[in-house]
């Protein structure tokens, strides 16, 4: 399984649009869950935070190794997700990834996700900031 926590910077002036998008996701959960299945997404949570006046979104996810990317999806909800990302996420900031060091999952939960050894999916700590940016 891939366990990820990524931070994205919201473009200035897009907070109201973020409100709309998050509301749309919550109101269309059946479509969201259908899209998650093809991605082998076991759990995905979006967090929102403001630090010193700057808004950020965080994606926490647990995903199977062979899940498909949203970019290859034919689901309308994924197309809306990609459109939102282009409109509201500051790609010059990049995607900042945290590093999973301890994974604590009760056996019942791990079994329900067909996750055989959660503690083995931690990553070797790299003493550096991990940032992914699009090629210019």
C-alpha positions in Angstrom: 0.0 0.0 0.0 1.0 3.6 -0.5 0.5 5.8 2.5 0.7 9.5 1.5 0.3 13.0 3.0 0.7 15.8 0.5 0.3 19.6 0.9 -0.8 21.9 -1.9 -1.0 25.7 -1.8 -4.3 27.3 -2.8 -4.0 30.2 -5.2 -4.9 33.6 -3.7 -8.5 34.5 -4.2 -9.7 30.9 -4.7 -11.0 30.2 -1.2 -14.6 30.5 -2.2 -14.0 28.1 -5.1 -12.5 25.6 -2.6 -15.6 25.9 -0.5 -17.7 25.1 -3.6 -15.5 22.2 -4.6 -15.4 20.5 -1.2 -19.2 20.9 -0.9 -19.6 19.3 -4.3 -17.5 16.3 -3.2 -19.5 15.9 0.0 -22.8 16.1 -2.0 -21.7 13.6 -4.6 -20.1 10.9 -2.4 -21.6 8.0 -4.4 -19.7 9.2 -7.5 -16.6 9.9 -5.5 -16.5 6.4 -4.0 -17.0 4.9 -7.5 -14.0 6.8 -8.8 -11.9 5.8 -5.7 -12.5 2.1 -6.4 -10.7 2.2 -9.8 -7.8 4.0 -8.1 -7.6 1.3 -5.5 -8.0 4.2 -2.9 -8.7 2.6 0.4 -9.0 5.9 2.3 -8.7 9.5 1.2 -9.1 12.5 3.4 -8.7 16.2 2.4 -7.6 18.6 5.1 -7.7 22.4 4.9 -5.5 24.8 6.8 -4.5 28.5 6.9 -1.0 29.4 8.0 -0.1 33.1 8.2 -2.9 34.0 5.8 -2.1 31.4 3.2 -4.5 28.6 2.5 -3.4 25.0 2.0 -5.0 21.7 1.2 -3.6 18.4 2.4 -4.4 15.0 0.9 -4.0 11.9 3.1 -4.5 8.6 1.4 -4.0 4.9 1.6 -3.9 3.4 -1.8 -3.2 0.0 -3.4 -0.1 -0.3 -5.5 -1.8 -0.8 -8.9 -4.6 1.9 -8.7 -5.2 3.9 -11.8 -4.6 7.7 -11.9 -7.4 10.2 -12.0 -5.9 11.6 -15.2 -6.9 8.3 -17.0 -10.4 8.2 -15.7 -13.6 8.6 -17.7 -15.6 9.5 -14.6 -17.1 13.1 -14.6 -16.1 13.5 -10.9 -12.4 13.0 -11.8 -12.7 15.5 -14.7 -14.1 18.0 -12.2 -11.3 17.2 -9.8 -8.6 17.9 -12.4 -10.3 21.1 -13.5 -10.4 22.3 -9.9 -6.7 21.4 -9.5 -5.8 23.6 -12.5 -8.0 26.5 -11.4 -7.2 26.6 -7.7 -3.9 24.9 -6.9 -0.6 26.9 -7.1 1.6 24.5 -9.1 4.6 26.8 -8.8 4.6 25.8 -5.0 4.6 22.1 -5.9 3.3 19.1 -4.0 5.0 18.8 -0.7 5.1 15.2 0.6 5.5 14.1 4.2 7.1 10.8 5.0 5.2 8.0 6.7 7.4 6.8 9.6 4.9 4.8 11.8 1.8 3.2 10.5 -0.7 2.1 13.2 -3.6 0.1 11.9 -5.7 -2.3 14.0 -5.7 -5.8 12.4 -9.5 -5.6 11.7 -9.0 -2.4 9.7 -6.0 -3.7 7.9 -7.8 -6.9 7.0 -10.8 -4.9 5.7 -8.5 -3.1 3.3 -6.6 -6.3 2.4 -3.5 -4.7 3.8 -1.3 -7.6 5.0 1.5 -5.7 6.8 0.8 -2.0 7.4 3.9 -1.4 9.4 6.1 -2.5 6.5 4.8 0.3 4.3 6.6 3.1 6.2 9.3 4.8 4.2 13.0 5.4 4.9 13.3 9.0 6.2 15.0 11.3 3.8 16.4 14.4 5.7 15.2 16.8 3.1 12.1 18.5 1.9 10.3 16.4 -0.7 8.7 18.6 -3.4 7.3 17.5 -6.7 6.8 20.2 -9.4 5.5 20.0 -12.9 8.1 20.3 -15.6 8.1 23.8 -17.0 
